[in-house]
Amino acid sequence: MTGIFKANNPFNTFLLLIYGLLLKLPVFLHPVIPQPQRIDGFLYKGFLKWLSPSGSTVPFIYSRLTFILLYAQAVSFNKLCNEQRLLQKPNYLVGMSYLLVTSLFAEWNVLSASLIINTILIWVWSQMSKLHNKQKPKVVLFNIGIAIGFSTFFYFPSIAFVALIIFGLLFTRAFNIAEWLIALLGIITPYYFLLTIIFLTDQWRTYVFPGFVITYPRFVQNNWAYTAIIILLIIVVIGLFFIQQNFKKQLIQTRKSWNLLFFYTIITVFVPFINATSNFNYWILCAIPVSAFMSSTYFYTKKWLSLVLHWLIIIFVILINYWV
């Protein structure tokens, strides 16, 4: 399977769809009606409320939307990684890895706020990766700021990704105060329109700012899940080793993209700690960078080893979803 997706064959987009449907079969067999959490943004809560009349009758709607999001994210992130030349040759391993890692935990196959904003954050990372060669980056920075601000309407702790903008500006461009202010203006803009609407509709007395709370997230999983996480970490460490080995051989643009992805990982690990709700759903933010590191393992290791590691994760996906 890894050999198939290692090739840059347009037909692999369709194969990735079949691969995803097989992995996500439990999503369709056991539909889950998502429940909004206190920390979730008003857009996410409003979206669930809008879906509720039909979703309560036909829960399959949630399964279908979840799969569409996961598959679209896998394909788009794979395409963007190929454009940034993260690996030596274009391939479909990133998309395969994303669908694989998100299949390990049932909580990552629910229509959550964090799953929705993954789509926005993939785009943010790709735009930040292209900043270094932009002659007029102010429009891009403004759009990135708006995207981050808008994502907080779904899941407020995603405001932490402002740090990704700061890191990207520090390491990809010479200091320019105007660019920093433009990015800040972009972040504030969605809130300007939100507060305007709240004021004009006379809701400002009742509106509650979501905020965030520093907590210690609970991680409640069974022994099979813990074992799967250990194997996953081993695969990621192997991938990081190969990335480091090939780092100096890559283009400067590619190195900066990897650096942004490393910092992206730090933020995704940190975000659940500023979450007022202990829910494993929010760790799905880590799946994006993890899938890139996993793809490096599948790309650089011997064929037999990549197959063993791939099918080992598949076995745990089956065990966790069907027998545990």
Secondary structure, DSSP 4 states (H G I P E B T S, - for coil): -HHHHTS--TTHHHHHHHHHHHHTHHHHHS-------TTB-HHHHHHHHHHHHHHHH-THHHHHHHHHHHHHHHHHHHHHHHHTT-SSS--SHHHHHHHHHTTS-GGGGS--HHHHHHHHHHHHHHHHHTGGG-SSTHHHHHHHHHHHHHHTTTBGGGGGGHHHHHHHHHHHS---HHHHHHHHHHHHHHHHHHHHHHHHTT-TTT----------------HHHHHHHHHHHHHHHHHHHHHHHHGGGS-HHHHHHHHHHHHHHHHHHHGGGG-SS--GGGGGGGHHHHHHHHHHHHHHS-HHHHHHHHHHHHHHHHIIIII-
